[in-house]
Amino acid sequence: MRGYLGLTLLMLASAAHAGGGTLRVGSQVLVVGDSATRVTELLGKPAYRSQAKSTANSGRSGKKGGKASAISGQQWQYRQGNRLVTIVVADGKVAAIRDDAH
């Protein structure tokens, strides 16, 4: 029984992590790695642009060997109803997607 609970929690955590790199726009999906051109095709021109520098942890927290890498580029912000969508664009590609519902 305990193993099933652990497996279920692991599956939910991985599904939540995988969903962080996508954004549904109508019937289309924007994913990390798409081009900046694709972003403007789906979302139009951003309401606000700024220089971005954020860190992404590529390893498990608290474990040796986990690397923190910096993503630098531009933050493109879009207002969609009560949501603020931020796309980080680096080297002409989507590096991160954040969807903050307010």
VENTA-V434550 format. One record per helix or strand of 3 or more residues. SS is the DSSP state (H for helix, E for strand). FROM is the first residue (numbers start at 1). TO is the last residue. If there is no record, write none. Layout:
BEGIN
ss,from,to
SS,FROM,TO
SS,FROM,TO
END
This chain:
BEGIN
ss,from,to
H,2,19
E,22,25
E,28,31
H,36,43
E,48,57
E,68,80
E,83,90
E,93,101
END
